[in-house]
């Protein structure tokens, strides 16, 4: 199958009668360099023209990955067994594998916008099929640890918005909104007053809310979420008497693990990257301190033994169950047990915080998935993977 050349791709993009007339922008989420805090709060408006001038290596990698993803099966189940379950449980393993496929749905979604020839049309059909299947078969329960994975599907829906019919958009938006409603109910019944208000559970609830509100472009929901984000930031990071933070999340303190600090920061960076207009300038600075907290451990000037003094009994249960991530071990970031989540986090962080650039160069390698590579380049990453 012959792909369009860059010249032809850009030429078509610049002609209104082209097959790209179905939509010029990627969606309602932010896709480009972050707006300058305090000066502007408009999403980048990155669209097909910007995609067309991506270096060919990133387009080609993404399209090649999507071509392989067309051959994949994407099973759907009505109940996910994730939060609070041990790694040895077969249903947990099945659920982990299924949500692990969501990143491949993103490949298909972006492929459907990058290429409007045969491959892109096949990607469109496949992506719609998978997204529709999850929408029809999965009703959210509101648990943010289980359901934060669905932000990837929200992102895929947002990417494909110009390719969807009004009826499809309506149905997907109702489904996305149901995650917010379920999350709020779960918070009131299972988190509020149960020691979960300030930890990673609620940080991920904020990320789900922020991405959903932005994809829906719901002004009221955005405003409500922005207030909740500010409240969560005050609770999620340790504070001195003046209210300043050294970047430590309360999850790091409670779990004694950079594993959990990474998990918190992934949620915060999801908001900074995809929904920057919901994160104030001061909040961005607090999140930056959370990123910089990794620096001495990443460059080797300090060492940390993971879970050595965790206060959570289930961490010990997981360790005894044989889960390697919960064994007491030295955190090494790149090249270690915790490499994958740390690398993904730092690729995001580099596009938002110049202060992270000098000590995170090791994350810039081909282990990063093709979708994240393309997204990072659109958001201003200067280094190649």
NUMIDO-358348 format. One record per residue (C-alpha): residue in one letter; z, x, y. Coordinates in Angstrom, 2 decimals. Each point is the difference from the previous one (the first is absolute). Layout:
<A <Z X Y>>
...
END
This chain:
<X <0.00 0.00 0.00>>
<X <-1.01 1.44 3.39>>
<X <2.60 -0.01 2.80>>
<X <-0.92 -0.28 3.68>>
<X <-0.25 3.27 1.87>>
<X <2.37 0.53 2.93>>
<X <-2.94 -0.32 2.43>>
<X <-1.12 -3.28 -1.50>>
<X <3.61 -1.22 -0.20>>
<X <0.67 0.61 3.68>>
<X <-3.43 -1.37 0.99>>
<X <0.69 -3.27 -1.78>>
<X <3.48 -0.21 1.53>>
<X <-1.48 0.22 3.49>>
<X <-2.48 -2.82 -0.54>>
<X <1.36 -3.56 0.28>>
<X <-2.57 -1.42 -2.42>>
<X <1.28 2.22 -2.78>>
<X <1.82 -1.15 -3.08>>
<X <3.22 1.22 1.66>>
<X <-0.03 -2.86 2.47>>
<X <2.62 -1.75 -2.15>>
<X <2.68 1.84 1.97>>
<X <0.43 3.08 2.13>>
<X <3.71 0.71 -0.39>>
<X <2.05 0.79 -3.03>>
<X <2.71 -2.58 0.55>>
<X <3.21 -0.75 1.88>>
<X <1.98 3.03 -1.18>>
<X <-0.19 3.34 1.76>>
<X <-2.64 2.32 -1.46>>
<X <-0.32 2.83 2.47>>
<X <2.03 2.40 2.15>>
<X <3.30 -1.59 0.99>>
<X <0.31 -1.56 3.47>>
<X <2.04 2.12 2.41>>
<X <3.57 -1.38 0.18>>
<X <0.75 -1.47 3.40>>
<X <-3.60 0.25 1.20>>
<X <-1.89 -2.36 -2.26>>
<X <0.62 -2.21 -2.93>>
<X <-3.41 -0.91 -1.27>>
<X <-1.18 0.69 -3.50>>
<X <-2.76 2.56 -0.18>>
<X <-2.80 -2.45 -0.70>>
<X <-1.48 2.38 -2.55>>
<X <-3.00 -1.64 -1.57>>
<X <-3.14 0.66 -1.96>>
<X <-1.45 2.35 2.59>>
<X <3.01 2.30 -0.39>>
<X <-0.22 -0.29 -3.77>>
<X <-3.64 1.01 0.23>>
<X <0.83 3.32 1.62>>
<X <2.65 0.97 -2.53>>
<X <-0.88 3.29 -1.59>>
<X <-2.25 -0.66 -2.97>>
<X <2.50 1.60 -2.36>>
<X <2.58 -2.73 0.69>>
<X <-2.49 -2.85 -0.25>>
<X <-1.42 1.45 -3.19>>
<X <3.43 0.49 -1.57>>
<X <1.00 -3.55 0.82>>
<X <-3.24 -1.52 -1.26>>
<X <0.10 2.08 -3.17>>
<X <3.57 -1.14 -0.69>>
<X <-0.94 -3.62 0.68>>
<X <-2.93 0.26 -2.40>>
<X <2.46 1.00 -2.71>>
<X <2.38 -2.77 1.05>>
<X <-2.75 -2.55 -0.63>>
<X <0.47 0.81 -3.68>>
<X <3.76 -0.60 0.05>>
<X <1.86 -3.01 -1.26>>
<X <2.51 -1.45 2.48>>
<X <2.43 -2.16 -2.00>>
<X <2.24 -2.45 1.86>>
<X <3.43 -1.28 -1.05>>
<X <2.07 -2.73 1.68>>
<X <3.29 1.94 -0.17>>
<X <0.52 3.69 0.83>>
<X <2.89 1.89 -1.59>>
<X <0.71 2.78 2.46>>
<X <3.17 0.06 2.12>>
<X <3.20 0.48 -2.01>>
<X <-1.69 0.85 -3.30>>
<X <-0.01 3.21 -2.02>>
<X <-3.11 2.12 -0.47>>
<X <0.23 -0.36 -3.80>>
<X <-0.49 -3.78 0.09>>
<X <-3.53 -0.94 -1.13>>
<X <-0.28 -2.82 2.58>>
<X <1.01 2.44 2.73>>
<X <-2.64 2.47 -1.17>>
<X <-2.63 -2.76 0.02>>
<X <0.96 -1.08 3.52>>
<X <-0.07 3.57 1.32>>
<X <-3.47 0.46 -1.46>>
<X <-1.32 -3.22 1.53>>
<X <1.23 0.64 3.55>>
<X <-1.29 3.55 -0.39>>
<X <-3.48 -1.53 -0.08>>
<X <0.37 -1.40 3.52>>
<X <-1.16 3.28 1.53>>
<X <-3.24 -0.38 -1.95>>
<X <-0.49 -3.46 1.54>>
<X <0.14 1.77 3.36>>
<X <-2.81 2.30 -1.16>>
<X <-2.11 -3.03 -0.84>>
<X <0.80 -1.73 3.28>>
<X <-0.99 2.97 2.13>>
<X <-3.07 0.56 -2.17>>
<X <-1.07 -3.55 0.81>>
<X <-0.02 0.92 3.71>>
<X <-1.39 3.51 -0.30>>
<X <-3.03 -0.93 -2.07>>
<X <-1.93 -3.23 0.34>>
<X <-2.57 0.95 -2.59>>
<X <0.41 -0.68 -3.73>>
<X <3.23 1.94 -0.47>>
<X <1.76 -1.59 2.96>>
<X <-1.00 -3.49 -1.08>>
<X <1.38 0.66 -3.48>>
<X <3.20 1.31 1.55>>
<X <0.27 -3.16 2.10>>
<X <-0.33 -2.28 -3.01>>
<X <2.50 2.01 -2.05>>
<X <2.57 0.30 2.80>>
<X <-0.17 -3.72 0.78>>
<X <0.40 -0.77 -3.69>>
<X <3.16 2.13 -0.33>>
<X <1.54 -1.20 3.25>>
<X <-0.68 -3.64 -0.84>>
<X <1.48 0.43 -3.46>>
<X <3.27 1.35 1.41>>
<X <0.08 -2.71 2.64>>
<X <-0.44 -2.76 -2.57>>
<X <2.42 1.39 -2.57>>
<X <2.81 1.71 1.91>>
<X <2.52 -1.93 2.08>>
<X <2.29 2.33 1.98>>
<X <3.73 -0.01 -0.74>>
<X <0.94 1.94 3.14>>
<X <1.45 3.14 -1.60>>
<X <-1.26 2.74 2.36>>
<X <0.31 2.79 -2.57>>
<X <-2.26 -1.87 -2.38>>
<X <-2.37 -1.38 2.59>>
<X <-0.51 2.85 2.47>>
<X <-2.92 1.05 -2.22>>
<X <-1.87 -3.11 1.17>>
<X <-0.38 1.48 3.48>>
<X <-2.92 1.89 -1.56>>
<X <-1.64 -3.30 -0.95>>
<X <0.66 -1.34 3.51>>
<X <-1.76 3.10 1.31>>
<X <-2.93 -0.62 -2.34>>
<X <-0.27 -3.60 1.20>>
<X <0.12 1.19 3.61>>
<X <-2.77 2.54 -0.68>>
<X <-2.23 -2.66 -1.53>>
<X <0.66 -2.74 2.57>>
<X <-3.57 -0.02 1.43>>
<X <-1.36 -0.43 -3.54>>
<X <2.20 -3.00 -0.81>>
<X <-0.83 -3.66 0.52>>
<X <2.24 -2.11 2.23>>
<X <1.37 -1.71 -3.10>>
<X <0.80 3.34 -1.64>>
<X <1.71 1.26 3.15>>
<X <2.04 -3.20 0.19>>
<X <1.20 0.32 -3.60>>
<X <0.80 3.70 0.26>>
<X <1.91 -0.53 3.24>>
<X <2.12 -2.74 -1.57>>
<X <0.79 2.37 -2.87>>
<X <0.92 2.86 2.34>>
<X <2.21 -2.29 2.05>>
<X <1.81 -1.08 -3.18>>
<X <1.20 3.60 -0.47>>
<X <1.69 -0.12 3.41>>
<X <1.69 -3.32 -0.74>>
<X <1.14 1.16 -3.44>>
<X <1.26 3.28 1.46>>
<X <2.07 -1.75 2.65>>
<X <1.50 -2.32 -2.61>>
<X <0.76 2.94 -2.31>>
<X <1.71 1.80 2.89>>
<X <2.23 -2.98 0.78>>
<X <0.96 -0.58 -3.64>>
<X <0.01 3.44 -1.65>>
<X <0.25 2.66 2.72>>
<X <2.04 -1.31 2.91>>
<X <3.65 0.76 -0.65>>
<X <-0.84 1.93 -3.17>>
<X <-0.28 3.47 1.55>>
<X <-3.78 -0.10 0.14>>
<X <-0.51 -0.82 3.68>>
<X <-0.43 3.56 1.17>>
<X <-1.44 1.85 -2.97>>
<X <-3.47 0.52 -1.45>>
<X <-0.21 -3.61 -1.18>>
<X <-0.05 -1.30 3.56>>
<X <-2.17 2.86 1.26>>
<X <-2.67 -1.07 -2.47>>
<X <0.54 -3.65 0.96>>
<X <-0.84 1.07 3.56>>
<X <-3.16 1.78 -1.20>>
<X <-1.16 -3.08 -1.92>>
<X <0.73 -2.20 3.01>>
<X <-1.74 2.35 2.45>>
<X <-3.17 0.39 -2.06>>
<X <-0.14 -3.73 -0.74>>
<X <0.54 -0.97 3.66>>
<X <-2.72 2.40 1.12>>
<X <-2.54 -1.06 -2.63>>
<X <0.69 -3.63 0.96>>
<X <-0.08 0.96 3.70>>
<X <2.92 -2.39 0.48>>
<X <1.53 0.69 3.43>>
<X <3.27 -1.83 -0.71>>
<X <0.48 1.74 -3.33>>
<X <-0.81 3.37 1.60>>
<X <2.58 -0.54 2.74>>
<X <2.67 -1.03 -2.49>>
<X <-0.80 2.97 -2.22>>
<X <0.12 2.46 2.90>>
<X <3.57 -1.10 0.77>>
<X <0.99 0.30 -3.67>>
<X <-1.55 3.48 -0.21>>
<X <2.16 1.19 2.91>>
<X <3.10 -1.41 -1.69>>
<X <-0.85 1.65 -3.31>>
<X <-0.59 3.38 1.62>>
<X <3.52 -0.06 1.41>>
<X <1.40 -0.65 -3.48>>
<X <-2.25 2.09 -2.21>>
<X <0.72 3.40 1.58>>
<X <3.38 1.66 0.33>>
<X <1.20 0.01 3.61>>
<X <2.52 2.02 1.99>>
<X <2.37 -1.43 2.61>>
<X <-2.82 0.02 2.56>>
<X <-2.33 -1.89 -2.32>>
<X <-2.21 3.04 -0.65>>
<X <-1.32 0.78 -3.48>>
<X <-0.55 3.33 -1.72>>
<X <-2.70 -1.64 -2.11>>
<X <2.06 -0.73 -3.10>>
<X <-0.55 -3.43 -1.49>>
<X <3.04 -1.79 -1.37>>
<X <-1.80 -0.03 -3.35>>
<X <-0.04 3.80 -0.03>>
<X <3.72 0.02 0.67>>
<X <0.79 -2.67 -2.59>>
<X <-2.34 1.24 -2.74>>
<X <0.20 3.73 0.84>>
<X <-3.73 0.17 -0.59>>
<X <-3.05 0.89 2.07>>
<X <-1.78 -2.24 -2.51>>
<X <1.54 -3.00 1.78>>
<X <-0.44 1.47 3.46>>
<X <-3.70 0.29 -0.85>>
<X <-0.03 -3.63 -1.10>>
<X <1.53 -1.15 3.30>>
<X <-2.35 2.15 2.04>>
<X <-3.05 -1.32 -1.86>>
<X <0.90 -3.48 1.26>>
<X <0.52 1.24 3.56>>
<X <-3.26 1.94 -0.02>>
<X <-1.85 -3.06 -1.32>>
<X <1.14 -1.78 3.15>>
<X <-0.74 2.93 2.34>>
<X <-3.47 0.50 -1.46>>
<X <-1.24 -3.54 -0.61>>
<X <2.00 -2.03 2.55>>
<X <0.83 2.46 2.82>>
<X <0.22 -2.71 2.64>>
<X <3.08 -1.39 -1.76>>
<X <1.85 3.34 0.18>>
<X <1.37 1.01 3.41>>
<X <-0.23 3.52 1.43>>
<X <3.73 0.60 -0.57>>
<X <-0.26 -1.29 -3.54>>
<X <-2.88 2.36 -0.69>>
<X <2.22 2.87 1.12>>
<X <2.74 -1.03 -2.45>>
<X <-2.57 -0.20 -2.79>>
<X <-1.28 3.44 0.99>>
<X <3.52 1.37 -0.46>>
<X <-0.03 -1.50 -3.48>>
<X <-3.21 1.91 -0.74>>
<X <1.34 3.26 1.46>>
<X <3.06 -0.31 -2.23>>
<X <-2.24 1.18 -2.86>>
<X <-1.02 3.22 1.74>>
<X <2.70 2.46 -1.23>>
<X <-0.32 -1.29 -3.56>>
<X <-3.81 0.08 0.12>>
<X <-0.18 3.58 1.30>>
<X <2.72 1.23 -2.34>>
<X <2.66 0.95 2.53>>
<X <2.34 -2.58 -1.56>>
<X <0.32 -1.35 -3.53>>
<X <1.09 -3.40 -1.18>>
<X <1.11 -1.16 -3.43>>
<X <-1.18 -3.56 -0.47>>
<X <2.51 -2.71 -1.02>>
<X <2.83 2.52 -0.49>>
<X <2.42 -2.22 1.93>>
<X <-1.64 -3.43 -0.07>>
<X <2.37 -2.91 0.61>>
<X <-2.25 -2.48 -1.84>>
<X <0.83 -0.53 -3.66>>
<X <-3.53 -1.15 -0.88>>
<X <-1.25 3.48 0.90>>
<X <2.08 1.35 -2.88>>
<X <-1.26 -2.79 -2.27>>
<X <-3.58 1.04 0.75>>
<X <0.83 3.66 -0.59>>
<X <1.53 -0.77 -3.39>>
<X <-3.09 -2.09 -0.78>>
<X <-2.05 3.18 0.34>>
<X <-1.70 -0.69 3.33>>
<X <-0.76 3.54 1.28>>
<X <0.09 -1.01 3.67>>
<X <3.68 -0.95 -0.29>>
<X <1.15 3.13 -1.80>>
<X <1.93 2.48 2.12>>
<X <-2.70 2.47 1.02>>
<X <-1.02 2.13 2.94>>
<X <-2.33 -1.78 2.40>>
<X <-3.11 2.07 0.63>>
<X <-2.46 -2.38 1.59>>
<X <-3.40 1.52 -0.62>>
<X <-0.30 1.41 -3.51>>
<X <3.07 -1.86 -1.17>>
<X <1.00 -3.23 -1.66>>
<X <0.00 -1.84 3.34>>
<X <-3.39 1.24 1.14>>
<X <-2.09 -3.18 -0.11>>
<X <2.08 -2.26 2.29>>
<X <0.85 2.88 2.33>>
<X <-3.65 1.03 0.34>>
<X <-1.14 -3.56 0.75>>
<X <2.75 -0.33 2.61>>
<X <-0.83 3.24 1.77>>
<X <-3.72 -0.71 0.14>>
<X <0.95 -3.14 1.94>>
<X <2.54 1.84 2.14>>
<X <-2.48 2.67 1.08>>
<X <-2.18 -2.61 1.72>>
<X <2.96 -1.25 2.06>>
<X <2.14 3.05 0.72>>
<X <-1.39 3.38 1.12>>
<X <3.49 1.39 -0.70>>
<X <-0.75 -0.33 -3.72>>
<X <-3.29 1.91 0.01>>
<X <1.17 3.61 -0.27>>
<X <2.18 -0.44 -3.09>>
<X <-1.99 -2.57 -2.00>>
<X <-3.32 1.77 -0.55>>
<X <0.63 0.15 -3.75>>
<X <-0.40 -3.79 -0.25>>
<X <-3.64 0.24 1.05>>
<X <-1.68 0.24 -3.39>>
<X <-2.25 -2.06 -2.25>>
<X <2.90 -1.56 -1.91>>
<X <0.11 -2.60 2.77>>
<X <-2.00 -3.09 -0.90>>
<X <-3.41 -0.56 1.65>>
<X <1.11 -3.07 1.93>>
<X <2.92 1.84 1.62>>
<X <-2.26 2.97 0.74>>
<X <-2.48 -2.23 1.85>>
<X <2.76 -1.87 1.81>>
<X <1.70 3.24 1.10>>
<X <-3.28 1.34 1.37>>
<X <-0.60 -3.22 1.95>>
<X <3.53 0.32 1.40>>
<X <-0.70 3.44 1.35>>
<X <0.89 2.51 -2.72>>
<X <-1.69 3.27 0.93>>
<X <0.46 1.92 -3.25>>
<X <-2.18 -0.61 -3.05>>
<X <1.41 -0.95 -3.37>>
END
